[in-house]
């Protein structure tokens, strides 16, 4: 991938969503520490969104606390007096403890302060899932409405699926709605797909390493999709038309003489032809027209009609009261899937190099156009992930501090400041190494490979 090949307008939309989402998550997470710290009369010296080595983008002091925005979007922090944290303020720790310092408070109070951020993230995820359910409901695509079947990528074809198939059962469990197929493979170790192919029913045995293949090179998001006709909805300014025209309502027939009736076929053949000039045949009303255009890095410069305009979706609406258990269930399912994913990395079912990602990978999960439902769904998912990662008993994370508090409450012995200092250094070194490694993987995948 080169810098010239990047669709910068889409990148800006994704970046905007990422910044807004993580600003919400980080600010509320840090408030989860700030509020109990102030309640227990700890002095909070700094409250920052993002990290600020050497300088801050913005800062203002109110009372004893400096509020600011850093320039490295990897998180945020609150600096609580008398606490060994990422600031590594050794000079303060050499002085005798003061009443307003974190280290002078009872272990149970310090524990509450440390787990406050995680609790806020879990509650936030539940609230968002409840809100999504109450406002949008559940929009589902019945298998019986998919008259064009599924669209498959190369991996799906390799395991035996074909464009036009309809998956009617997974491990002999009937499938009513489309959407859980890949999830069942990754998180439930599905072994078979039963598909309706023309007038036949075919059972496909899935390979044992399919999960590993699905996550290879950052994932196979298009493993199985909805197949629908390629119809022009609008023409973008980037379309390089050489001869003829492209209009709203044009239906694709072929590209360079090769049948390309469906959207996935158009995308696949355009990627192969990259920057060539191609000949497209459209069905325009009752007429067949021919258009020539030059691809820009495999893109035609048009917007297709969405699947919503071809299929009859079913929407289940919920009252606010009904949304509460549904939202809680979705939160639990999200956490369960994430834990299963982590387990698969440690057991070798998934290659860690294919699954790890930095802020680049996270940003790319947001859609290229701003869709509020998807934005809030991803924000809820990342809130759960942030909670889980922070509660891990690793020095440098909230879970590491919480663990030391619990040990102190059980044994009655408080770890020395020197031990906490070394533990913090070790934990931060581990976390920074993982962050640099993940960032390196993303740079390799997106800009070098």
One Martini backbone bead per residue (centre of mass of N, CA, C, O) as a GRO file, in nm:
protein
  449
    1UNK     BB    1   0.096   0.036   0.023
    2UNK     BB    2   0.030   0.368  -0.055
    3UNK     BB    3  -0.032   0.697  -0.001
    4UNK     BB    4  -0.185   0.740  -0.280
    5UNK     BB    5  -0.396   0.488  -0.224
    6UNK     BB    6  -0.535   0.650  -0.014
    7UNK     BB    7  -0.845   0.719   0.137
    8UNK     BB    8  -0.861   1.013   0.304
    9UNK     BB    9  -1.162   1.056   0.365
   10UNK     BB   10  -1.201   0.786   0.515
   11UNK     BB   11  -0.978   0.826   0.724
   12UNK     BB   12  -1.104   1.077   0.860
   13UNK     BB   13  -1.362   0.938   0.954
   14UNK     BB   14  -1.226   0.716   1.121
   15UNK     BB   15  -1.059   0.907   1.301
   16UNK     BB   16  -1.296   1.062   1.424
   17UNK     BB   17  -1.426   0.817   1.560
   18UNK     BB   18  -1.188   0.729   1.729
   19UNK     BB   19  -1.147   0.988   1.894
   20UNK     BB   20  -1.431   1.005   2.015
   21UNK     BB   21  -1.451   0.728   2.143
   22UNK     BB   22  -1.181   0.743   2.319
   23UNK     BB   23  -1.254   0.995   2.472
   24UNK     BB   24  -1.491   0.880   2.619
   25UNK     BB   25  -1.350   0.637   2.753
   26UNK     BB   26  -1.115   0.784   2.897
   27UNK     BB   27  -1.265   0.998   3.061
   28UNK     BB   28  -1.448   0.795   3.216
   29UNK     BB   29  -1.228   0.621   3.332
   30UNK     BB   30  -1.084   0.852   3.490
   31UNK     BB   31  -1.334   0.925   3.656
   32UNK     BB   32  -1.331   0.651   3.810
   33UNK     BB   33  -1.081   0.764   3.975
   34UNK     BB   34  -1.140   1.060   4.056
   35UNK     BB   35  -1.394   1.044   4.233
   36UNK     BB   36  -1.291   0.853   4.465
   37UNK     BB   37  -1.041   1.019   4.529
   38UNK     BB   38  -1.201   1.272   4.623
   39UNK     BB   39  -1.381   1.128   4.831
   40UNK     BB   40  -1.102   1.032   4.989
   41UNK     BB   41  -0.909   1.289   4.983
   42UNK     BB   42  -0.745   1.307   4.726
   43UNK     BB   43  -0.494   1.430   4.536
   44UNK     BB   44  -0.532   1.572   4.207
   45UNK     BB   45  -0.301   1.687   3.974
   46UNK     BB   46  -0.405   1.514   3.711
   47UNK     BB   47  -0.613   1.541   3.398
   48UNK     BB   48  -0.589   1.324   3.108
   49UNK     BB   49  -0.607   1.332   2.762
   50UNK     BB   50  -0.378   1.171   2.692
   51UNK     BB   51  -0.045   1.204   2.631
   52UNK     BB   52   0.235   1.449   2.764
   53UNK     BB   53   0.519   1.459   2.652
   54UNK     BB   54   0.671   1.783   2.711
   55UNK     BB   55   0.361   1.841   2.601
   56UNK     BB   56   0.055   2.027   2.548
   57UNK     BB   57  -0.233   2.115   2.381
   58UNK     BB   58  -0.387   2.137   2.668
   59UNK     BB   59  -0.430   2.359   2.964
   60UNK     BB   60  -0.581   2.366   3.301
   61UNK     BB   61  -0.635   2.520   3.620
   62UNK     BB   62  -0.828   2.366   3.897
   63UNK     BB   63  -0.713   2.414   4.169
   64UNK     BB   64  -0.523   2.115   4.211
   65UNK     BB   65  -0.597   2.067   3.903
   66UNK     BB   66  -0.477   1.950   3.591
   67UNK     BB   67  -0.615   2.005   3.275
   68UNK     BB   68  -0.578   1.792   2.972
   69UNK     BB   69  -0.417   1.752   2.640
   70UNK     BB   70  -0.256   1.536   2.461
   71UNK     BB   71  -0.056   1.389   2.172
   72UNK     BB   72  -0.100   1.078   2.261
   73UNK     BB   73  -0.349   0.835   2.150
   74UNK     BB   74  -0.323   0.591   2.417
   75UNK     BB   75  -0.499   0.761   2.636
   76UNK     BB   76  -0.474   0.822   2.996
   77UNK     BB   77  -0.474   1.031   3.308
   78UNK     BB   78  -0.423   1.022   3.666
   79UNK     BB   79  -0.264   1.219   3.917
   80UNK     BB   80  -0.192   1.085   4.227
   81UNK     BB   81  -0.098   1.146   4.519
   82UNK     BB   82   0.117   0.894   4.628
   83UNK     BB   83   0.159   0.740   4.342
   84UNK     BB   84   0.269   0.470   4.159
   85UNK     BB   85   0.325   0.564   3.827
   86UNK     BB   86   0.391   0.675   3.505
   87UNK     BB   87   0.549   0.930   3.626
   88UNK     BB   88   0.772   0.859   3.833
   89UNK     BB   89   0.762   1.020   4.126
   90UNK     BB   90   1.025   0.996   4.340
   91UNK     BB   91   1.039   1.248   4.517
   92UNK     BB   92   0.764   1.222   4.656
   93UNK     BB   93   0.825   0.927   4.779
   94UNK     BB   94   1.056   1.030   4.985
   95UNK     BB   95   0.842   1.148   5.140
   96UNK     BB   96   0.631   1.180   5.371
   97UNK     BB   97   0.325   1.098   5.427
   98UNK     BB   98   0.014   1.232   5.341
   99UNK     BB   99  -0.320   1.262   5.387
  100UNK     BB  100  -0.373   1.319   5.057
  101UNK     BB  101  -0.250   1.047   4.992
  102UNK     BB  102  -0.274   0.740   4.860
  103UNK     BB  103  -0.069   0.583   5.063
  104UNK     BB  104  -0.251   0.677   5.329
  105UNK     BB  105  -0.465   0.489   5.254
  106UNK     BB  106  -0.661   0.247   5.269
  107UNK     BB  107  -0.683  -0.038   5.088
  108UNK     BB  108  -0.991  -0.021   5.016
  109UNK     BB  109  -0.973   0.259   4.888
  110UNK     BB  110  -0.758   0.198   4.673
  111UNK     BB  111  -0.923  -0.019   4.531
  112UNK     BB  112  -1.159   0.159   4.441
  113UNK     BB  113  -0.990   0.355   4.273
  114UNK     BB  114  -0.868   0.137   4.072
  115UNK     BB  115  -1.164   0.006   3.977
  116UNK     BB  116  -1.334   0.247   3.871
  117UNK     BB  117  -1.273   0.242   3.563
  118UNK     BB  118  -1.380  -0.042   3.502
  119UNK     BB  119  -1.668  -0.002   3.601
  120UNK     BB  120  -1.739   0.225   3.405
  121UNK     BB  121  -1.695   0.060   3.141
  122UNK     BB  122  -1.914  -0.150   3.196
  123UNK     BB  123  -2.151   0.040   3.234
  124UNK     BB  124  -2.126   0.182   2.963
  125UNK     BB  125  -2.177  -0.065   2.784
  126UNK     BB  126  -2.458  -0.126   2.889
  127UNK     BB  127  -2.588   0.147   2.823
  128UNK     BB  128  -2.534   0.139   2.518
  129UNK     BB  129  -2.680  -0.128   2.455
  130UNK     BB  130  -2.952  -0.030   2.556
  131UNK     BB  131  -2.976   0.214   2.365
  132UNK     BB  132  -2.961   0.061   2.098
  133UNK     BB  133  -3.204  -0.123   2.149
  134UNK     BB  134  -3.417   0.104   2.200
  135UNK     BB  135  -3.371   0.267   1.926
  136UNK     BB  136  -3.311   0.026   1.692
  137UNK     BB  137  -3.290  -0.251   1.762
  138UNK     BB  138  -3.336  -0.547   1.562
  139UNK     BB  139  -3.165  -0.615   1.259
  140UNK     BB  140  -3.279  -0.870   1.030
  141UNK     BB  141  -3.179  -1.135   0.798
  142UNK     BB  142  -3.345  -1.353   0.630
  143UNK     BB  143  -3.271  -1.626   0.453
  144UNK     BB  144  -3.535  -1.622   0.271
  145UNK     BB  145  -3.445  -1.322   0.147
  146UNK     BB  146  -3.182  -1.452  -0.001
  147UNK     BB  147  -3.195  -1.477  -0.339
  148UNK     BB  148  -2.856  -1.453  -0.387
  149UNK     BB  149  -2.715  -1.516  -0.141
  150UNK     BB  150  -2.382  -1.549  -0.107
  151UNK     BB  151  -2.066  -1.402  -0.050
  152UNK     BB  152  -1.729  -1.490  -0.151
  153UNK     BB  153  -1.416  -1.561  -0.083
  154UNK     BB  154  -1.133  -1.737  -0.122
  155UNK     BB  155  -1.159  -1.893   0.146
  156UNK     BB  156  -1.450  -1.990   0.113
  157UNK     BB  157  -1.394  -2.146  -0.149
  158UNK     BB  158  -1.178  -2.337  -0.030
  159UNK     BB  159  -1.395  -2.481   0.178
  160UNK     BB  160  -1.673  -2.493  -0.042
  161UNK     BB  161  -1.793  -2.236  -0.112
  162UNK     BB  162  -2.052  -2.038  -0.286
  163UNK     BB  163  -2.189  -1.839  -0.481
  164UNK     BB  164  -2.540  -1.852  -0.376
  165UNK     BB  165  -2.544  -1.964  -0.123
  166UNK     BB  166  -2.726  -2.108   0.166
  167UNK     BB  167  -2.720  -2.096   0.506
  168UNK     BB  168  -2.915  -2.337   0.712
  169UNK     BB  169  -2.666  -2.466   0.884
  170UNK     BB  170  -2.492  -2.522   1.208
  171UNK     BB  171  -2.429  -2.805   1.328
  172UNK     BB  172  -2.745  -2.873   1.269
  173UNK     BB  173  -2.830  -2.577   1.316
  174UNK     BB  174  -3.064  -2.376   1.249
  175UNK     BB  175  -3.088  -2.093   1.021
  176UNK     BB  176  -3.260  -1.779   1.007
  177UNK     BB  177  -3.020  -1.570   1.027
  178UNK     BB  178  -2.795  -1.351   0.919
  179UNK     BB  179  -2.435  -1.321   1.077
  180UNK     BB  180  -2.302  -1.590   1.259
  181UNK     BB  181  -2.093  -1.760   1.103
  182UNK     BB  182  -1.807  -1.656   1.181
  183UNK     BB  183  -1.855  -1.658   1.487
  184UNK     BB  184  -1.897  -1.970   1.508
  185UNK     BB  185  -1.612  -2.041   1.422
  186UNK     BB  186  -1.440  -1.875   1.629
  187UNK     BB  187  -1.628  -1.924   1.914
  188UNK     BB  188  -1.761  -2.243   1.841
  189UNK     BB  189  -1.622  -2.441   1.646
  190UNK     BB  190  -1.729  -2.495   1.379
  191UNK     BB  191  -1.768  -2.785   1.145
  192UNK     BB  192  -2.048  -2.716   0.986
  193UNK     BB  193  -2.212  -2.658   0.671
  194UNK     BB  194  -2.541  -2.600   0.556
  195UNK     BB  195  -2.644  -2.589   0.212
  196UNK     BB  196  -2.813  -2.413  -0.040
  197UNK     BB  197  -2.784  -2.551  -0.381
  198UNK     BB  198  -3.016  -2.474  -0.540
  199UNK     BB  199  -3.173  -2.798  -0.504
  200UNK     BB  200  -2.952  -2.854  -0.293
  201UNK     BB  201  -2.798  -3.030  -0.016
  202UNK     BB  202  -2.496  -2.923   0.154
  203UNK     BB  203  -2.212  -3.053   0.326
  204UNK     BB  204  -1.953  -2.872   0.506
  205UNK     BB  205  -1.630  -2.926   0.593
  206UNK     BB  206  -1.437  -2.779   0.829
  207UNK     BB  207  -1.144  -2.673   0.903
  208UNK     BB  208  -0.948  -2.664   1.190
  209UNK     BB  209  -0.786  -2.385   1.076
  210UNK     BB  210  -0.995  -2.152   1.017
  211UNK     BB  211  -0.943  -1.943   1.235
  212UNK     BB  212  -0.652  -1.882   1.148
  213UNK     BB  213  -0.729  -1.794   0.858
  214UNK     BB  214  -0.926  -1.561   0.937
  215UNK     BB  215  -0.677  -1.398   1.101
  216UNK     BB  216  -0.504  -1.357   0.873
  217UNK     BB  217  -0.374  -1.057   0.808
  218UNK     BB  218  -0.618  -0.918   0.997
  219UNK     BB  219  -0.838  -1.068   0.835
  220UNK     BB  220  -1.184  -1.190   0.709
  221UNK     BB  221  -1.446  -0.992   0.668
  222UNK     BB  222  -1.529  -1.129   0.363
  223UNK     BB  223  -1.594  -1.431   0.382
  224UNK     BB  224  -1.906  -1.357   0.441
  225UNK     BB  225  -2.178  -1.232   0.246
  226UNK     BB  226  -2.396  -1.033   0.083
  227UNK     BB  227  -2.572  -1.089  -0.206
  228UNK     BB  228  -2.580  -0.829  -0.464
  229UNK     BB  229  -2.653  -0.611  -0.685
  230UNK     BB  230  -2.492  -0.396  -0.913
  231UNK     BB  231  -2.586  -0.060  -0.831
  232UNK     BB  232  -2.610   0.264  -0.902
  233UNK     BB  233  -2.642   0.546  -0.685
  234UNK     BB  234  -2.359   0.704  -0.728
  235UNK     BB  235  -2.123   0.953  -0.841
  236UNK     BB  236  -1.807   1.029  -0.801
  237UNK     BB  237  -1.541   1.254  -0.837
  238UNK     BB  238  -1.324   1.006  -0.890
  239UNK     BB  239  -1.436   0.938  -1.155
  240UNK     BB  240  -1.272   0.803  -1.463
  241UNK     BB  241  -1.418   0.897  -1.742
  242UNK     BB  242  -1.367   0.833  -2.089
  243UNK     BB  243  -1.645   0.686  -2.183
  244UNK     BB  244  -1.939   0.784  -2.143
  245UNK     BB  245  -2.160   0.675  -1.873
  246UNK     BB  246  -2.269   0.715  -1.522
  247UNK     BB  247  -2.570   0.612  -1.351
  248UNK     BB  248  -2.835   0.609  -1.182
  249UNK     BB  249  -2.935   0.259  -1.199
  250UNK     BB  250  -2.709   0.111  -1.299
  251UNK     BB  251  -2.644  -0.220  -1.423
  252UNK     BB  252  -2.436  -0.466  -1.406
  253UNK     BB  253  -2.282  -0.702  -1.646
  254UNK     BB  254  -1.975  -0.609  -1.734
  255UNK     BB  255  -1.606  -0.665  -1.741
  256UNK     BB  256  -1.430  -0.715  -2.002
  257UNK     BB  257  -1.658  -0.954  -2.064
  258UNK     BB  258  -1.710  -1.011  -1.761
  259UNK     BB  259  -1.919  -1.125  -1.545
  260UNK     BB  260  -2.085  -0.850  -1.333
  261UNK     BB  261  -2.362  -0.846  -1.132
  262UNK     BB  262  -2.217  -0.836  -0.861
  263UNK     BB  263  -2.057  -0.663  -0.622
  264UNK     BB  264  -1.826  -0.868  -0.551
  265UNK     BB  265  -1.734  -0.891  -0.848
  266UNK     BB  266  -1.650  -0.600  -0.892
  267UNK     BB  267  -1.437  -0.584  -0.667
  268UNK     BB  268  -1.255  -0.820  -0.759
  269UNK     BB  269  -1.185  -0.722  -1.053
  270UNK     BB  270  -1.080  -0.437  -0.979
  271UNK     BB  271  -0.835  -0.529  -0.809
  272UNK     BB  272  -0.688  -0.676  -1.049
  273UNK     BB  273  -0.679  -0.404  -1.244
  274UNK     BB  274  -0.655  -0.142  -1.088
  275UNK     BB  275  -0.518   0.106  -1.329
  276UNK     BB  276  -0.706   0.041  -1.551
  277UNK     BB  277  -0.880   0.037  -1.848
  278UNK     BB  278  -1.232  -0.011  -1.868
  279UNK     BB  279  -1.518  -0.213  -1.971
  280UNK     BB  280  -1.864  -0.133  -1.933
  281UNK     BB  281  -2.176  -0.298  -1.885
  282UNK     BB  282  -2.504  -0.168  -1.890
  283UNK     BB  283  -2.826  -0.150  -1.743
  284UNK     BB  284  -3.056   0.095  -1.892
  285UNK     BB  285  -3.325  -0.013  -1.835
  286UNK     BB  286  -3.356  -0.152  -2.168
  287UNK     BB  287  -3.064  -0.074  -2.205
  288UNK     BB  288  -2.734  -0.104  -2.347
  289UNK     BB  289  -2.427   0.017  -2.212
  290UNK     BB  290  -2.106   0.183  -2.267
  291UNK     BB  291  -1.814   0.210  -2.049
  292UNK     BB  292  -1.521   0.407  -1.983
  293UNK     BB  293  -1.264   0.352  -1.727
  294UNK     BB  294  -1.037   0.452  -1.472
  295UNK     BB  295  -0.873   0.312  -1.234
  296UNK     BB  296  -0.828   0.371  -0.872
  297UNK     BB  297  -0.695   0.135  -0.712
  298UNK     BB  298  -0.962  -0.048  -0.783
  299UNK     BB  299  -1.158   0.205  -0.831
  300UNK     BB  300  -1.459   0.352  -0.972
  301UNK     BB  301  -1.625   0.595  -0.818
  302UNK     BB  302  -1.874   0.454  -0.672
  303UNK     BB  303  -2.208   0.404  -0.540
  304UNK     BB  304  -2.387   0.160  -0.399
  305UNK     BB  305  -2.642  -0.016  -0.343
  306UNK     BB  306  -2.780  -0.136  -0.077
  307UNK     BB  307  -2.911  -0.420   0.065
  308UNK     BB  308  -3.172  -0.282   0.178
  309UNK     BB  309  -3.292  -0.248  -0.135
  310UNK     BB  310  -3.335  -0.588  -0.173
  311UNK     BB  311  -3.443  -0.649   0.121
  312UNK     BB  312  -3.628  -0.807   0.390
  313UNK     BB  313  -3.630  -0.688   0.690
  314UNK     BB  314  -3.617  -0.745   1.044
  315UNK     BB  315  -3.769  -0.560   1.319
  316UNK     BB  316  -3.698  -0.537   1.664
  317UNK     BB  317  -3.878  -0.396   1.919
  318UNK     BB  318  -3.812  -0.205   2.223
  319UNK     BB  319  -3.841  -0.135   2.524
  320UNK     BB  320  -3.669  -0.015   2.776
  321UNK     BB  321  -3.715  -0.258   2.964
  322UNK     BB  322  -3.636  -0.475   2.745
  323UNK     BB  323  -3.337  -0.361   2.695
  324UNK     BB  324  -3.183  -0.437   2.949
  325UNK     BB  325  -3.133  -0.749   2.919
  326UNK     BB  326  -3.017  -0.726   2.633
  327UNK     BB  327  -2.774  -0.543   2.699
  328UNK     BB  328  -2.644  -0.730   2.909
  329UNK     BB  329  -2.609  -0.972   2.717
  330UNK     BB  330  -2.424  -0.828   2.509
  331UNK     BB  331  -2.198  -0.773   2.708
  332UNK     BB  332  -2.139  -1.066   2.783
  333UNK     BB  333  -2.080  -1.169   2.493
  334UNK     BB  334  -1.842  -0.983   2.435
  335UNK     BB  335  -1.659  -1.080   2.665
  336UNK     BB  336  -1.655  -1.380   2.591
  337UNK     BB  337  -1.530  -1.349   2.308
  338UNK     BB  338  -1.269  -1.213   2.400
  339UNK     BB  339  -1.167  -1.439   2.583
  340UNK     BB  340  -1.160  -1.655   2.365
  341UNK     BB  341  -0.958  -1.508   2.185
  342UNK     BB  342  -0.726  -1.507   2.390
  343UNK     BB  343  -0.712  -1.813   2.429
  344UNK     BB  344  -0.639  -1.881   2.128
  345UNK     BB  345  -0.363  -1.749   2.137
  346UNK     BB  346  -0.238  -1.928   2.374
  347UNK     BB  347  -0.314  -2.211   2.215
  348UNK     BB  348  -0.266  -2.151   1.884
  349UNK     BB  349  -0.532  -2.107   1.707
  350UNK     BB  350  -0.405  -1.817   1.702
  351UNK     BB  351  -0.215  -1.583   1.560
  352UNK     BB  352  -0.078  -1.315   1.707
  353UNK     BB  353   0.023  -1.156   1.451
  354UNK     BB  354  -0.284  -1.153   1.330
  355UNK     BB  355  -0.429  -1.003   1.597
  356UNK     BB  356  -0.254  -0.782   1.644
  357UNK     BB  357  -0.308  -0.426   1.734
  358UNK     BB  358  -0.341  -0.096   1.693
  359UNK     BB  359  -0.475   0.206   1.627
  360UNK     BB  360  -0.505   0.129   1.332
  361UNK     BB  361  -0.692  -0.116   1.362
  362UNK     BB  362  -0.908   0.024   1.526
  363UNK     BB  363  -0.979   0.248   1.320
  364UNK     BB  364  -1.063   0.037   1.083
  365UNK     BB  365  -1.336  -0.063   1.223
  366UNK     BB  366  -1.448   0.179   1.124
  367UNK     BB  367  -1.641   0.324   0.920
  368UNK     BB  368  -1.628   0.525   0.617
  369UNK     BB  369  -1.897   0.601   0.740
  370UNK     BB  370  -2.127   0.768   0.934
  371UNK     BB  371  -2.254   0.538   1.186
  372UNK     BB  372  -2.407   0.550   1.480
  373UNK     BB  373  -2.463   0.259   1.555
  374UNK     BB  374  -2.171   0.157   1.504
  375UNK     BB  375  -2.025   0.351   1.689
  376UNK     BB  376  -2.163   0.256   1.958
  377UNK     BB  377  -2.092  -0.040   1.936
  378UNK     BB  378  -1.782  -0.004   1.938
  379UNK     BB  379  -1.765   0.152   2.202
  380UNK     BB  380  -1.873  -0.080   2.376
  381UNK     BB  381  -1.661  -0.290   2.301
  382UNK     BB  382  -1.410  -0.117   2.389
  383UNK     BB  383  -1.498  -0.088   2.683
  384UNK     BB  384  -1.468  -0.387   2.754
  385UNK     BB  385  -1.174  -0.419   2.669
  386UNK     BB  386  -1.060  -0.202   2.858
  387UNK     BB  387  -1.150  -0.340   3.117
  388UNK     BB  388  -1.003  -0.610   3.081
  389UNK     BB  389  -0.711  -0.503   3.042
  390UNK     BB  390  -0.702  -0.335   3.319
  391UNK     BB  391  -0.758  -0.598   3.516
  392UNK     BB  392  -0.500  -0.704   3.477
  393UNK     BB  393  -0.226  -0.840   3.676
  394UNK     BB  394  -0.044  -0.572   3.582
  395UNK     BB  395   0.194  -0.376   3.613
  396UNK     BB  396   0.048  -0.051   3.522
  397UNK     BB  397  -0.225  -0.152   3.588
  398UNK     BB  398  -0.507  -0.164   3.765
  399UNK     BB  399  -0.480  -0.468   3.842
  400UNK     BB  400  -0.206  -0.447   3.982
  401UNK     BB  401  -0.291  -0.253   4.209
  402UNK     BB  402  -0.527  -0.426   4.312
  403UNK     BB  403  -0.362  -0.674   4.393
  404UNK     BB  404  -0.192  -0.535   4.613
  405UNK     BB  405  -0.436  -0.459   4.788
  406UNK     BB  406  -0.540  -0.746   4.839
  407UNK     BB  407  -0.285  -0.858   4.969
  408UNK     BB  408  -0.286  -0.654   5.202
  409UNK     BB  409  -0.568  -0.732   5.319
  410UNK     BB  410  -0.479  -1.031   5.382
  411UNK     BB  411  -0.178  -0.985   5.524
  412UNK     BB  412  -0.110  -0.676   5.628
  413UNK     BB  413   0.102  -0.614   5.392
  414UNK     BB  414   0.291  -0.360   5.251
  415UNK     BB  415   0.429  -0.266   4.985
  416UNK     BB  416   0.694  -0.120   4.890
  417UNK     BB  417   0.795   0.148   4.711
  418UNK     BB  418   1.025  -0.001   4.563
  419UNK     BB  419   0.856  -0.233   4.455
  420UNK     BB  420   0.652  -0.057   4.302
  421UNK     BB  421   0.859   0.072   4.116
  422UNK     BB  422   0.962  -0.189   3.975
  423UNK     BB  423   0.686  -0.290   3.883
  424UNK     BB  424   0.619  -0.046   3.708
  425UNK     BB  425   0.858  -0.067   3.515
  426UNK     BB  426   0.797  -0.355   3.413
  427UNK     BB  427   0.509  -0.306   3.312
  428UNK     BB  428   0.570  -0.070   3.115
  429UNK     BB  429   0.771  -0.223   2.939
  430UNK     BB  430   0.572  -0.437   2.842
  431UNK     BB  431   0.353  -0.248   2.722
  432UNK     BB  432   0.538  -0.089   2.526
  433UNK     BB  433   0.631  -0.334   2.365
  434UNK     BB  434   0.350  -0.417   2.263
  435UNK     BB  435   0.282  -0.149   2.122
  436UNK     BB  436   0.523  -0.147   1.925
  437UNK     BB  437   0.466  -0.421   1.796
  438UNK     BB  438   0.177  -0.359   1.695
  439UNK     BB  439   0.259  -0.116   1.523
  440UNK     BB  440   0.452  -0.270   1.338
  441UNK     BB  441   0.242  -0.461   1.219
  442UNK     BB  442   0.067  -0.237   1.092
  443UNK     BB  443   0.280  -0.115   0.909
  444UNK     BB  444   0.333  -0.371   0.748
  445UNK     BB  445   0.041  -0.425   0.643
  446UNK     BB  446  -0.027  -0.113   0.527
  447UNK     BB  447   0.284  -0.002   0.399
  448UNK     BB  448   0.466  -0.264   0.297
  449UNK     BB  449   0.330  -0.546   0.202
   0.00000   0.00000   0.00000
